[in-house]
């Protein structure tokens, strides 16, 4: 079924300002957490700082991608630059996976021999981190519904906010009961959650870059709609893909009956209208063949 595009989008300038504010907020927080983690001896705080550092890098990448994506198509990029946001999302999810794996390694080492941790420093900076993470998540909440690029950012910050809560709880337990093992244990928990988010979301950008069919469109329904058009005998060499995140496209060969061949232009207009109305496919390239001169052994999908 077609994806719903009837929602209101934030204007580009306002969206850029939100991302810029989030970049500066995360930069200040990352510096404070790294210094606090080194002074307090808290690996969980440094883990949260590294996660925030990856967030800041993700924000910078996303900000640049938003700017580049708005460039019009040209001779070098005839499809336009919209896919740069999908590339940015893939980079950001990959970064999350690397950060998560590193934190599990470091947390495991510290779990074996837990060091002393300054609980108050951890709690105070954890609280500051929670405020910044909540601010950034709030700034990107409405934007992430319409962009895989911004969704990657939002999940970065959502996981940060939850990690900050865990850091605060860990610092409190250290203050009350001197449970030093809690710090690396929380670090591993944060890392596992980061990996879960990244691994469950990375498939979308990979599918788009691999020219996979849009997940919300049933290819069999599209083919059935084409075959049901009066004057169409069959279809083959079907390619369903996404030009960018919210722009589905179709390329295919359409075999017309002898009677349909005489009104080719009318059939083409009907097919395009049907694709747009039922499946939100507004970009289609159709090659028409006469039933007497078509390839009978052609594959339904792909080439050959």
Helices and strands as residue ranges (DSSP letters): H 12-40, H 43-69, H 84-112, H 119-144, H 148-177, H 181-209, H 219-227, E 232-244, E 247-256, H 258-261, H 264-279, E 283-290
